[in-house]
Amino acid sequence: MTGRPYRESTGVLHDTPEARDDVIMTITTTDNLAIARRYLEALENGVDGAALAEFFTIDVEQEEFPNRLSPIGAHRDLKALLDSARKGKKTLRAQKYDIQHSIVDGDSVALEVFWSGYLATPVDTLPADSEMRAHLSIWLEFRDGKICRQHNYDCFDPWWV
């Protein structure tokens, strides 16, 4: 035995990364996806300030590409990210990030997410208590277990009032 989980000649008894010769995974890769999931959970739970800042490097850059709520997009540093989260917390009474797909490649994590939020205050033509929905593509780059770059492509479902 080589210290790997037992294999039979017809297949792998335990199909874990350690049991397969063709898969190389690092703790960093696994950790980055787990951190990305915890980050979205923190946003759902309304975490802001120093607790939210723990997810980011001090020199983080976020790029929000143009969408219905941000027609010219936005470029944010750490302070602006935290300010945006604080404003969002006042605008939304609840939000949910449902990860549809994820791809991890080294220090990069790509997420396809279905987002929904219930408004605490009116937004555009939507009154308070309305539900907003969006299909998101969130690309995260990590350095030393923290997000150093984030790109958001937010496609909001149409709303009419």
N, C-alpha and C positions, 0 to 999 in steps of 0.2 A: 504494500500500500504506500501511496505517495503523500498521504495526509489530506487528500481531497476526498469529498464524499464518494461513497461506493458507486461504481459504475458496473452495469451488466453489459454483456456484449451486444445486446439488442437496444441499448439506450442508456440514458442517464437516470439513475434512481432519484436524485435530487437535482432538478434543473435550476440550479443557482448559478450566478456568475462564477463562483469559485469552482464549480463542477464542469464548466465548459472551457475548452481550450481556445475557442474563437472569440471570446468576449473579454475585453479588458475594461474594467470599471475602476474608478478611483473613488475614494471617500469624497473628494472634492465634488465630483460630478453628482453623486447621490445627495450630498449635503446641499448643493446649489438648488436642486429641485425642491428639497424639503424647505429650504429657506424661502424660496419663491412662494410656496404654498402657505407658509406661516405669514409672509408679508401680506398676501391677499386676505387671509383670515384676520390679521390685525386691522386692515382697512375696513373689513366688514364690521368689526367690533368697535369702530370709532377711535382706535388708538391714534394719538397724535403727539406732538411735542417730542421730548427726549426719547420716549419709548419707541416712537416711529423712526426717529433719527438713527436708532441702533441698527436698522436694516441697511443703512447707506454709508458709503465712504464720505469723508468730509468734502471731497471734490466731485461728488456725483453730478451728473448731467442728465436731465430728462427732456426729451423732445416729444411734445404732443403734436401730432400732425393735424392739419385742418379737419374740422368736423362741424356739425351743426351748432354746437355750443361754443366752439372756439374756431371761428371761420378763418383766422389767419394762423392758427396753431399757437404753440407756446414753447419757449425754451426756459427751463427752470434749473436753478442750482438748489442746494440743500435748503436754504432759507425759503425760497419760493415754493419748493415742494411741501415743506411743512406748513406754510401759509395756505397753500391750496387745500391741503388736507383739513386744516382748521375751518376754512370756508365751506368745504364740502360737508363737513359734520353739521354745520348750521343749516345747510340747504336740504339735506337728506335725513329722514327719520330712521331709515333702514336701507341697507344695500346688501346684495349677495353676488359673489363671484363664483360662477360654476365653471370649472376648468373642463373643457371639452377634449382638448389634446395638449400634449406637452412634448417638446423635443429638447434634449440636452446634448450639447456638444462642448465638452471641456468646460470653459468658464461662461458659456452662453446658454441661456434657457429661453425658449420660445413657447409662449402659451396662447392657445386659442380659448377664449373665455366668453361665456354668455353672462352678461351683467344685467341686473335689475335693481332698481332703487325706487323707494317711495319718498315723495317730496314732503318736506316739512314746511316749505315756503313755495310760492308760485315761481315757475321758471318759464320764460318765454310766454307761450299761450296756455301753458298747463297750470291748473290750480293746485294748491296744496293737496296732499293725499293722492295725487295722481301717480301712476306707475310709469317709470321710464325704463326702456330696455335698450341694450346695445350689444353688438357683437364686437369683441375686442381682440386685437392681436397685440400682445405685450411681449416685447423683446428685452431681456435683461442680460446685462454683462456683469460678472462678478470679479472681484479682486479680494483675496484673503477672506472669503466668506461673506462679503458685503456687496451690495449693489453699487456699481460705479457708473453704470449707464443704463438708461431705460428709454425705450421708444414705444409710444402708444399710437395705435391706429384704431380709433373709436368710430364705429359705424352705428349710429343711433337708428332705432326703428322710427318710422314716421309717427308724428302725433298731430292730431287735429282737435281743436276745441272751438 
